[in-house]
């Protein structure tokens, strides 16, 4: 997207997983997940009523604020598009030159592929780590 430019990411992760086991069968992978929050500060380069960004995780909730007034801007619609692109439709237009913050809470299981946030396991002295 060319209508906004991120200036800062404040990212917090909480990770839940079994650190050790005697075998892979002992690990309950349904309990293994991560969750977190990111606050993205951004500048508006062109007035807009939508924001697009990449996300491959389950977005729980999102809040958008005008940085100067701390006023919340209502997100009226969110659409996940092809290639993990999320588009947010906004109730009001974001002004060119404005500074805003988007707060996103998310959660997801670990990827079984070697992309994104994933985990690996190995054996050491007959213990799965």
DAHUPE-V58555 format. One record per backbone hydrogen bond with DSSP energy under -0.5 kcal/mol. CO is the residue of the C=O (numbers start at 1). NH is the residue of the N-H. If there is no record, write none. Layout:
BEGIN
CO NH
CO NH
END
This chain:
BEGIN
3 45
3 46
5 43
8 41
9 11
10 39
12 37
14 35
16 33
17 19
21 128
23 26
24 27
26 28
27 29
28 31
29 32
31 33
32 110
33 16
34 108
35 14
36 106
37 12
38 40
38 104
39 10
39 41
40 102
41 7
41 8
42 100
43 5
43 45
44 97
48 94
49 90
51 88
53 86
57 59
58 60
58 107
61 105
63 103
64 73
65 67
65 101
66 70
71 66
72 74
73 64
74 76
74 91
77 89
79 81
79 87
81 84
81 85
82 85
84 55
84 86
85 81
86 53
87 79
88 51
89 76
89 77
94 48
95 98
98 44
99 67
99 68
100 42
101 65
101 103
102 40
102 104
103 63
104 38
105 60
105 61
106 36
107 58
108 34
111 119
113 115
116 118
117 111
122 129
124 127
127 124
127 129
128 21
END
